[in-house]
Amino acid sequence: MGEVYRARDTKLNRDVAIKILLPAVANDPDRLTRFSREAQVLASLNHPNIAHIYGLEDAGDVRALVMELVEGPTLADRLTRGALPLDEGLPIAKQIAEALEAAHEQGIIHRDLKPANVKVRPDGTVKVLDFGLAKAMDSAGASSMSAMMSPTISIHATQAGIILGTAAYMSPEQAAGKPVDRRADLWAFGVVLLEMLTGRQVFVGETVSHVVASVLKDAPDLTTLPPDTPAVIRRLLRRCLQKDRTQRLQSAGDARLDIEEAASEPSGTTPATAIRTVHRTRERIAWSAALAAVVVAALVIVRLRDAQRVQPSEMRVEITTPATSAPLDFALAPDGRSLVFVASAGGTQRLWFRPLDKADAQPLTGTDDATLPFWSPDSRSVAFFASGKLKKIDISGGLPQVLATAAIGRGGSWNADGTILFSPLAGIDPIMRIPATGGNPTPVTRAIPGHASHRFPQFLPDGRRFLFYVQSNPDVQGIYLASLDGGEAKRLTAADTDGLFLRPDRLLFVSQGRLVAQRLDLTRGEVLGSAETLADHVAQSAFFHGAFSVSDDGRIAYRAGGERTQLVWYDRTGKLVAQAAPPDTQGLLAPELSPDGNRVAVDRTVEANRDVWLMDLIRNSLTRFTFDPSVDGFPVWSPDGKRIAFESTRHGRYGLYVKPSSLVGAEVAIGDSPNNRWPLDWSKDAQFLLYHEDDSKTGSDVWALPMTEGDRKAIAVANTRSWELTAAFSPDGRWVAYDTNESGQFQIVVQPFPNPTGKWQISTDGGTAPRWARDGKEVYFVNAEGKLMAAPVRIAASSFDYDAPVPLFQTRIYNNVYKQQYAVAADGRFLINQVMEEASPTPITLLLNWKAR
């Protein structure tokens, strides 16, 4: 990567390692931007066996990566003295496996594991270096499939005389230019472990080409292992070094367990080779006994094979997908033969179709910006949400058909009678039904006292009853059972996510990060018994959607990890200025800067509990602000910074609350309404709180609540049958900018306040999430393509004028249309809550032949 220096951090009084980047990277803006993004992801790794990344610095033309300085030799240095004995080699291998396990759980692959990238400190602690940096060094097109499939030998690097990926440790798929996933690291781990125990390089050749050829065609020689090598380690090496990755070891955690098992064996255990020393007489007796045993074993094997035909063994297969900013959006076809998922390879988020009997996936034309796909019952069509609409597309070809308006869809389901259930807008009751051919949606659930939101419907096999998720306070929130035939919905269980039905009688959902299955008695409408864990660390979103799917034949797909977002500072040109907070799978949503610019209020979900948190930008600390077990979020600062308004479901629906920002004082409910409400902005004169309200008759509206003592009668700002979602006061408090879909597409409108004597649409190609510049001379918003826009405006007491909006830069802003996901600082910088594009997302795991206990 360049030159490496030992350096002294004078601010924190510690020694560090500084890597000066190659000119090929440092002088290429696109490559440097990508490297910065990848380095930020890698900086989130926090494990005792992984060398930490502290920062990415630049000084003039010099770009440098600041890393933890690890004392001691590399494993390559140690191997120059020969093979490692088991009592030295196995502890090192165990720590390498633990490092891989931790990184893989975060969706990060090393891609260049080799002895030179493993340091052994004098106290025996192992540190794995350069995690993921081979990927970070890829070219600007690394989000494309071609870059994703390329080996880690970098053209740019070889031009500078350096090879990033070392051919001797590449997996066969890496060497062949195919997609790589965590199993490439497990191959490299096996090569490193075999080299440690034998003292010999596993794959050799005169040139890189010869070595690559050896990797592709030669079988590793396990006969060179020492005679006392435990059988479990021999088995581990065989599993790691399978050229077919579907037959390879699937997780570093399993490698760690095998090593721990080997280490626990008594030191006097007789190795397998000692059998050769048995006396010939005893050997003949053994062979006689063995002959009888073979006859018995043959009969047993025949019986086992017959049993296995009836009861096939459980299997887990990993499916690698292209880069994606929506890793939770995928669905198994009902027939279990194919999969659709959302990916953003090539820069555009769309649906991809993958038959499971083929190795390749293909994007579906016309599905740009797709989210939350779900299948038709015959597995021939897929419905999805995109651009404020519910659409469907035939897998065999053709363009999508628009079925209904859905400003921000929250899940759907399709039955054999041609009925689709869907949630068109988070926060608005009820679940709607529509013919699969399109038409006017009608409600199938009704508002229930205490409910905040109905979402993620899922038909049961009879095509009449369905599951759905209710978001509310902890006593109400969970998975419910309802019917198209009417009647009261019944709560089945509390859950952290929506639920799916697994035939014949199991309810699947996520609880505390675990995918669990619990028996569902459909006759009684009750869940029975205890929940059984199918998988750990299963991803879930901030809007209660779980990363799992099922087919009618009992297959289960799930994905570990989750959506990763981070708060990042950008200047007006789109230059990444600084990282305000590291990537966070808990989500740092709805950022609101304090008036003095020193703190940020966000809402964050920890252990399935969403609360308001305060981030101190000076001290780089994060403090919890609300503590109620209900949902608390969407904070808004008072103009003097002494109070924070927020939403809460502690009384069922979303209501408005205010609490002192010092944390000293009570939380006070303000206003009263049977509808969901959440705050949007606080006028600079402290007189009015702008808020959003859901109404069963008019949809989503914007109101202003007087914050002075006395009559607090709300003022309607935008109360129409269209949807108005987010809004902001101008600095002088005389104007309000808000988004509305009155024209059929969300656009930004400005109107006077408090008397709406006129209104002006200032956006042209879509717009949401308006913010004002601190001087009132611009209105910012996000257009339909995700670009941050600026509309110059001229406001006075009774006049308004504006110029055409201009794009500032492309964003990857988090998709939540109910609250602005960015803030504007006094100096004109933008603090954006952006989705981390998963260049190498955690694979989707396909669980086959699972049987309930």
N, C-alpha and C positions, 0 to 999 in steps of 0.2 A: 504493500500500500504506500510505501514511501520510507522516509527516515524516521527512526524511533529514538527519542531522547528521554533521559531521566531529567525530571524538572522539579522545582519546588513551588508549591502553591503558597504564596506568602500571606494570602488572606486567611486561609484555613489552616496554615502551618502544617502541611503534609507534603510528602513526596508523591509525585504522580508520574505516569508515563504519557508522553506526548507523541502522537504520530502525525507527522507532516504529510499531508495528502499529496498524491502524485499530481503533476501538472495536468494530466489528462482529465482529472476530476476537478481540481481546484479552479481551472480556467474554463470549465464548461458549465454555464449557469443551469442548464436543465439537469445535468448529472449531479451537480452540487445540491440543487433543490431536492432531488430524489434522495440523495445520500442523507441530507439533513432529516428528511421525513423518516427514513428507515432508522437512523441513529436515535431519533426520539422514541420510536417503538422499542428499540433495544435497551434504551436507558430505563425502561420500566421494569426490566428484569432485576429481581432482588433476591439473590440466593448465595449462600456462603461458598458454593463451588463455582460461581460464575464471576469473572472479572468485570467490575462495574464500569459503565461509561458515565463520566461526570459531565461532559459538555462538548459542544462543537464550537470552536472559536475561530475568529479570523482577525488578522492584523495586516491591512494592506492587501497584498497579493498572496499572503500565506494563509492557508486553511489548515487547521489542526484539530485532531480528535484528542480530548483529554480523558485518560483512562486510569483506572486503579493500577498502581505500580505493584507487581507481584514479585517478591524476591524468590530466588531459588532457580534450579536448572529446569529446563523443559524435559518432558518425557523422552524426547528424541536424544537429548544429551545423555540421559540415564541409559538409554538403550545402546549407546556406543560401548558400554562396558559389558553388554551381553544380556541374556534373558533375566527376567525378574523372578525370584522364587515366589511360590504361591502366597506366602504370608506377607510379601511386599506388594505383589501385583494385584491381588484381589481387593485390598482396601482402596487402591488407586482406581481400579475399574468400577467399584461400587460408587465412588464419589463422582466419576464421570457420568455414570448412569443417572445419578440423582440430579446432576446439572441438566442433562438432556430431558429428564422427566419434567423438571420445573419449566424449562423453556417451551417444551412441546405443549404443555397445558396452557401456555399463553399464545399458542399458534406460531411460535418462532422456531425456525429450523436452522441448524448451524451451517450445513452444506459444505463445510471444509474441515471436519474433524480429522485430526492427525496428531501424531506425537508432538510435533513442533508447536501445536496450539494447546498443549496441556502443560501447565507448570506445577511442580511439586515443591511446596514450601518446605523449609527445614523442619517444621513441626509435623510434616506429613499431610498437611491440608492441600488438596488439589484445587487448582483454579483453571477452568476452561476459558481460553481466550478467544477473541474475535467472533463471538456469537453472531451469526447472521450477516457479517460484514461482506462476505462474498456476494450475497444478494444485494446489499446496499451499494456495492460498487458497480452493479449492472448499469447499462446505458439507460437513457431517458425513456426508451420504449419498453422498459421492463414490465410494464403493466400489461403488455400484450402477451398472447399465448406463445409466440416465438421466443420471447425472452424468458418466459416462465419455463420453457422446455429445454433451454440451452444448458450445457454443462457449465461448471463454474470456472472454466478456463476463459479469462477475459481477454478479448482482442485488444482493448485499450491497454491492459496491463502488460500483455506480452510484447506490445510495441515498445514498452518501457523496460523490457527485459525481465519481467516478473510474471510468474504464473500464480494466480490466486488459488484456484482449485488444484489440488495435488492428485494427479492421475492415479497413483497407487492406492488411494483411499476412496476413490469415487465408486458409487454404486453402479451396477450395470445400466440402470435406467438413466443415470446421470451421464455416464460415458456415451450412451447412445443418443443423448439429446432429447430424452423424454421428460414428461413432468416429474417433479420430485416432491416428496412429502417426508414426513418424519421417518419413514422406513429407510430413506437414504442415509440418515444419521445412524440408524441401527446397523446397517451394513458396515459403515465406517467404524462404528464401535466394535463390531466383531473383528474387523481387520486389525484394529489397534490392539485389542485384547489378545488375539492370536500372536501378533508380533511381540507383545510383552512377555508372553509365556514361552515362546520359542527363541526369541532373540534374532529372528530372521524376518526380513521384509517379505510379505505374502505375495505380492505381484511385482515382478521385475521385468526389465527390458532395456534395450540400448537407447531407445528414444521414448518420448511421450506416447507416440503412436503405438509402439510395441507394448508399452505398459497398458494402454487402453485396450488393446487387443487381448491381452492376458486377462484383464478384468472381465471381458465379455465372454471368453471361451474356456478359461482354465478353472478347474475346481481347486479350491484351497486345500492344501495338504495337511490334514489333521493328524497324520501319523507322526509328525515331528513333535507333537506335544509330549511333555515329560510323562513318564509312566505313572506318577502319582497324581496326575490331573484328575480331580473328581468327575464322576460320570455326569453330574448336573452341569458342570462347566463345558464338558464336551458337547452335551446336548444343546446348551446355550449357543455355542459357536456354530453348530450345524444350523440352528434356526436363524441366527443372524446372517449367515453367509449363503442363504438361498438366493439364487439369481432371480427367480420369480418372486417379486415382492409380495404377491398375494399369499405365498407360502412362508414368508419371512416373519420373524418375531414382530409383533404389532405395537409394542409399547416398551419404553425404557423402564417403566415401573416393573414390568415382568422380568427384565434383565436384572434389576436391582434385587428382586426377590430371589432369583436363582443364585445370585452371588451370596446373598445372606444365608441361603440354605447350605451352599457349599462351605461357607465359613463356619457354620455351626456343626459340621460333621466332626466326629472325634478324630484327633490327629493320627490315631493308630488304625484307622479304617484301611482294610486291605484293598489296594488298587486292583483294577480289573486284570492287569497283566500278571498278577501273582498267581492266577489260575494255572498258568503254564508250569508252575513249580510243583503242582500236586503229584503225589506219587502215582505211578502208572496203575498200580492195583486199585487205588482209590478212584483213579480216573475211569477205569473200566466199570467199576460199580456205578459211578456217576453217570456214565453213558447208558448203562442198562436202565437206570432209573429215568434218565432223560428220555429214552425211547418210549417208555410207558407214558411219560408226561406229554410227549409230542402227540401221542394218540388222543389222550384226554384233551389236550389243548386244541387239536384240530376239531374235535367235536364242539368244544366251547366256542371256537372262532365261528364255526358254521352257525351256531345258535346266536352269537352276538351279531353276526352279519344280518341274520333274519330279523333280529330285534331292531337293528339300526335302520333297516328298511322301513320299519314301522315308527321308530323313535329316532330320527336323525339327530345328531349332536348339535349343540348350539354353536354358532359361528358368528364372528364379527369381521366385517370387511370394510375397509376404508375407501371412500370415493373422493378423489382430489378434484377440486373445482378451481376455475380461474379466480383472479382477484375479485374481491367484492367489498362493497361498503354496506351490504345488507346480508350478513352471514346467516341470519335466522330465517330468511325467506326461501323455503324450499318445500316440496311436497312429493310424496310417493304416489304413483298412480294406483287406483283401486285394485287393478289386476297384478300389482307388484312387479311389473316388467319394465318400468321406466321411472324417471325422476325429472322434475323440473326444478330449477333453482335460479336465483337472481345473481348475476355476476356483472362486473363492470370492466372486464378486460377490453382494451381498446378505448377506454375512456367514457363509454356510455353504459349506463345501467339498464339491463334488459333481461328477459327470460332466456334461459338456455335449456335445451331438451337433451336428456341423456338416456338412451335405451340401455338397460343394465346388461344386455348381452353384447354390447359394443364398448370399445375403449374411449370413443370420442364423444364429445358433446357439441351441439350446434346452437348458435343463437337463433331466436325466433324473430323474424322480421316484423317490425311494427309494434314491438313491445317495449319501446323506450320508456324509462322511468317506472318500470313495473315493480310492484310490491305485492307480497302476500298472495301467491298463487294458490288455487285450489282446483281440483279435477272434476270433470263430469263423471257420472257413475260408470260409463262405458269406456273410460280411459282414452277417449278420442279427442277431447277438447279440454282447454284450461281456461278458467276465469281468473282475473287479476284486477288490481287497482292501478291506475296510472292517470296522471294529469287531471285529477278531480273526477274521474269516471270509473265505473265498473265496466270491464270489457271481457270479451271472451275471444279465443282464437282456436282454430282447428290445428291439431298437431301435424296433420297431413299437408298443410299449406294454406295460403290465403292470408288476408289481412284481418286484423281484429274488428269485431263488431261492438259498438257501444251499447250497453244495456241500460245504464241508469247513471244518474249523478251521484257521486260519492266523494265529497270534498277531501276527506282523509279516511279511507277505508280501514276498518278494524276487523277483517276476517269475513269469510263466507263459506257456504257449504251448498252442495247440489245433490238433489235426490233423483231417483229413477223416474219419478212422475214429471220431471222437467221443471221443478221448482227450485229457485235459488234463494237462500237466506243470506243476508249480509248486514253488516253494520256500516252505515254510510258516513258517520261522523262521530268520532270519539266524544263522549260526553253527552250525547243526545239519545234519550230513549225514543223508540224501542229498536229491537231487531226488526228488520223489514224483509218482506218476501216479494219476489218478482218472478214472472215466467222466464225460463231460460232463453226465450226469444226476445225478451225486452218488454217494457211496458211501464205502467205506473206502480211504484212500490206501495205496499200496504203493510201496516204494522202487524206483528204476530206476538209481541210481548207488550206489556203495558207498564206504565210507571208504577212503581211500588214504593210506598213511603220508606225513605232511608236509602234508596238506590241512587247511585251517582251515574253509572254508565253500564249499558248492556253491550257486549261485544263477543266476537269469536264464536258464532254459532257452529254447531257440528251435528249433522243428522245422525240418528241411530239407524240400525239396519232396517227397521220397519218403514222408514221414510216419512213418518208422521211426527214422532217425538224427536227432540233435539236437545243438545247441551248448549249452554252459553255461559259466559263469564260475567259476573257483576263486580264492578269496582265500587267500593264504598268503605265504610269503617270496618274494622276487623270482625265485628260481630255479624256483619251482613255479607262481606266480600267473600267470593268463592265461586264454585261451579254449581250451576242450577240445571234442573231438568224441566222442560216445558213441552207443549204439543201444539201442532197446527190446529188441532180440534178445539183449542181454548182451554180454559181452566187456569188455576193458580200455578205459577212456577214454584218448584220445590228446591230448596237448597240441599245439595248432596254432601258437599264437604268444603272446608276452607282449603285454599290452594294459592300458590304464588303465581300460577299461570292458568291459561285456558286448559281444558281437558279434551282428550280424544278417547273414543271407544275402541278397544281392541277385542275382536271376537275371540271367544264366545261371550265372555262375561267380565272383562276387566276395564277399569277406568284408569287412563294414564294422565299424569300431570307432574309438574315440577314442585318439589317441596324442599326448601333449604338447599337449593342447587342440585338436588338429586332427582333423576327421572324415576318415578315410582309407579307401581301398578297396584290397584286395590279392587277387590271383587265388587261388582255392581249388580245388585239384584234388581232387574228392570221391572219385575212384577210388583215389588213393594216400593220401588223407587228409593233404594237405600244402598249405601256402601257398607260392606261388611268386612270384618276381620282387620288385620293389620296390613299396612302397605309394604310391598316388596320392592327393593331397590334394583333397578335395571342398569343404571349408569350414574356416575358421579360427575359433578362439574358441568352439567348440561346448561347451555346458554339460555338466557331469558332477557327480554327487553324491558325497558322502563314502562311500557304500556301493557305488561302482563301477558306477553306472548312467549310461549316456549319453543325452543328450537328442536322440535321433534315432529314426526309424521308417521302414519301407519297405513298399511294396505289391507284390503279385505282378506288376503290370505295369511295375515299374521306377521308380515315383515314390519320391522320398526327401524326408522332412520332417526338419528339424532346428531347433534353437533355440540362439541364442548367449546368452552370459551365464551364469547359474547360480543356484542357491539362495543367497540372501544371508542370513546370520545375524549377530546382534550380541549382545554382552553388555550388559544394561541393568539398572540398579538400580531396584527398586520398593519402596515402603513397603507396610505391611500393608493399606492401603485401595486399593491398586492404582494409586497416583499414581506416575508416572514421575519418579524422583528425579534420576537422572543416567545418562549413557551411560558405561559402563566401557570400552568399546572401540568403534570405528566399525564399520559393516557390513563383513563380510569374506566374500568368495566362497570363501575357503579353508576356512572353518568354524572357529569356536572352540568345540569340542565339550567336553562333560563337565566343566564348570567346577568346580574344587575350591579353596576358600579355604584359605590357610595358617592355622595356629592363631592367629597374631597379626593376621590380616586384612589384611596389607599386600601379599600376592601371590596370584595365581590361577594354578593349574596347569590347562592345557587340552591337548587334542590338536588338532593343526592339520595340514592336508594342503597341502604346497607342492610343485609340480611332481610330482604323483602320489605323493609320499612322505609318509606320515602319521607324525608324531612328537609327542612331548610338548614343549610350550613353557611357559615361565614368564612371566607378565605382572606387572610391578611396578606396582601401583596408585599408588604415591607418585611414581615417576619417569615413569610413563606409557610404559614401555618393554616390549619383547617379546624374550625370549631363548630360543633353541633349547636344549632340555634333553637330548634323545636324538638320535643321529646315524646309527643303523643304517639301511640301505636297506630293512629289513623294516618291517612295520606295528608301530608303538609307540603306545600310547594309554591312555585311561581312567586317569588318574593319581589317586592317593590319598596324602594327607600322613600322616606319622607324627605322633602327638600332640605331640611336641616340635619339629616342623617341620624336623628335620634329615635326614629321609629321605623318599623318594617311591617308592611301589609303583606299578607299571604293567604293562600287558600287552604282549607282543611275540610276533611270529611268526618270530623269527630262527631257531628250530629247527623250523619247519613250522607246528605248531598254535599257538594262543594259549597262552602260558605266563606265569607270574608272575615279575616281576623287581623288585629294589630297588636304588636308587641314591641316594647322598648329594645333598641338595638344593643343596649348595654347588657341585656339578659336579666336586668334587675327590674322586676315588675310583672304584672299579670298579663296574660293573653286575653284580649277583649274581642268578642264577636261584634261586628258592626253591620247594621242593616238586618233585614229579615226577608227571606224569600223562599218559596217552595222549589225554586229552580236552582240549577248549578250556577255558581258565580266564581270568578277568579279575577284578581287585580291585574291591571295592565300598566298604569302610569299614575304618577302623583303630580298635580300641577305645581309649578315653581312657587306660587304664592300660597301653597299649602291648603287652598280652599276646596279642591275637588280630587276625588280618587276616581280614575277612569277604570271601568271594569267590564268584563264580558259576562253575558248571561244567556243561558239556554232557555228557550221557551218552546213548549209543545206546539204552539200555534204559529209563531213567527220565526222559529229556528234559532239562529245565533245572533245576538244583538250586542251593541255597545251602549253603555250607560255611564253617567257620571254621578257619584254620590257626594253630597256636601260633607266636608269633614269638620265643620265648625259646630259648636254647641247649638242646640235648638232643633228645628225641623230638619230632618235628614231625608226629605223627599227626593228620590232619584230623578235625574234629568235624562231623557232619552236623547242619545247622540245619533244613533243609527238603529232604528227599530222597524225593520222591513221584513218581508217574507223571503228575502235573500239572506245569505249568511255573511255576517260581519264578525271577524275573528279577533284581530289584534289592532291596537290603536295607540296613539301617542299624542300628548299635548305639545304644542309649539312652546318655545321658551317663554314667550310673553303670556301664555295661557289663553290666547284669543282664538286659536285655531286647533283643529284636531285632524290628524291624518289617520286613516284607517283602511283596511282592506275589505273588499266586498266582491261577491260573485254575481252582482246584479246584472252584469253584461253577459253572463254565462261563463266567464273566466275571472278568477280573482285578479282585481286591479286595485291600485292605490288611489284613494279619493281624499281631497282636502276640503274641509268646510269650516265656517266660522263657529265659534263657541261663546256663549251658550245658545245663541239664536242661529239656527242653521238656515240663513237666508239665501244660500246658494252652495253649490259644490262643484269641484273641478277634478276630473280624472287626470292625473299626472303621469301614469304609467301607460305603456303602449303594448308591451308583449308579456303581460302578466306581472303580478306583484303581490307580495305578502310581507309581513313583519316591518312596518314603517318605523323609522327613528328620525329625529330631527338633529341637525348639527347644533352645537351649543350656541352658535350665534344666530340661529334661525334662518340661515341663508340657503340651506339645502335640506331636502328630505331624502333619506336613504331607504332602500328596500331591497328585497331579494326577488329577482324576476323568475319566470317559469323555468329557466335553464340553470338556476342556481347562481347567477351572477349578482354581485353586490352592485347596485345602481345608485346614482346620485342625480337628483332632479334639482337644479337651481331654482329657488323661489324668491319672490319679493313680497313680503307681507307688511301690511300697515293696519291701522285700527279698523278700516272698513274696506280695504282693497287687497286683492290677491292676484299675482301674476307668476308665471313659471316658464321655464325653458324645457325643451325636450330632455329627458333623462339620458345620462351617459353611463356606460359600463365602467366600473372601477377595476374589478378583477373577478375571476371565477372562484367560487367557494366550494367546499364540501360540507356545508353547514348542516347540522343535525335537523332532520325533518320532523318538526313539531309545529304545526301551524297555529297552536293555541297561545303561544308566547314567543316573543322574539328570542332567538337563540344567539344574539350578539348584542354588544353594548358599544357605545361611542364615547371615547375619552375626550377630555377638554382639549387635548392637543391634536385631535383629529385621528388618532389611531383607533383601530377596531379590535375589540376583544370578541373572538368568534368561538363558539362551541362547535367544533368540527368533528365529523366522523373520520376515524382513522381508516384509510383504505387498506384492507387486508390483502397485501400483495401475495401472501402465502397463508390463506385462511386455514384454520384447523379443518382437516378432512371431515366429510360427513361419514359417520359410521353406520353401516347397515347391519342390523342385528337380525340373524336368521335363526329359526327353529327355537325361539324362546318358549319355555314352558313354565307356567306358573307352578308354584309349590303346591 
